[in-house]
């Protein structure tokens, strides 16, 4: 599992879904309890609208 930092926010690549708007602001994030679960992509897309 890799970790990365985006504008001061820590994320990991195993089930962590950040949604970042055009200004670089994190508007949605979701951490799935299991790496085999899919995040709610629709919620991430809705946060960007």
Secondary structure by P-SEA (a helix, b strand, c coil): cbbbbcccbbbbcccbbbbbcccccccbbbbbcccccccaaaaaaaaac
